[in-house]
Amino acid sequence: ADKKIIVIPRLKKYGEHVNEHQLLMADYIRKNNYGIVLDNIADLEEKLNVITEITFNQFSSNNNNFNHQILNLIKEME
């Protein structure tokens, strides 16, 4: 939707989640420059003040291709 994102992963160690899968997604976002990842909520105000000045890479979803491949596999099994 061409929106800039700030990601704050929930963590197992704080009882916020059952595992650390959100850290994996956050790391992917950070490495590919798709948005801002906060490791500390205290940094939120600072990042909100500068997010308009930051240029991020455009994320391109592969969902349509993935869904098409799954549907083809199901049809082959029939």
Secondary structure in CASP SS format (residue, H / E / C, confidence):
PFRMAT SS
TARGET T0000
AUTHOR 0000-0000-0000
METHOD secondary structure of the structure
MODEL  1
A C 1.00
D C 1.00
K C 1.00
K C 1.00
I C 1.00
I E 1.00
V E 1.00
I C 1.00
P C 1.00
R C 1.00
L C 1.00
K H 1.00
K H 1.00
Y H 1.00
G C 1.00
E C 1.00
H C 1.00
V C 1.00
N C 1.00
E C 1.00
H H 1.00
Q H 1.00
L H 1.00
L H 1.00
M H 1.00
A H 1.00
D H 1.00
Y H 1.00
I H 1.00
R H 1.00
K H 1.00
N C 1.00
N C 1.00
Y C 1.00
G C 1.00
I E 1.00
V E 1.00
L C 1.00
D C 1.00
N C 1.00
I H 1.00
A H 1.00
D H 1.00
L H 1.00
E H 1.00
E H 1.00
K H 1.00
L H 1.00
N H 1.00
V H 1.00
I H 1.00
T H 1.00
E H 1.00
I C 1.00
T C 1.00
F C 1.00
N C 1.00
Q C 1.00
F C 1.00
S C 1.00
S C 1.00
N C 1.00
N H 1.00
N H 1.00
N H 1.00
F H 1.00
N H 1.00
H H 1.00
Q H 1.00
I H 1.00
L H 1.00
N H 1.00
L H 1.00
I H 1.00
K H 1.00
E H 1.00
M H 1.00
E C 1.00
END
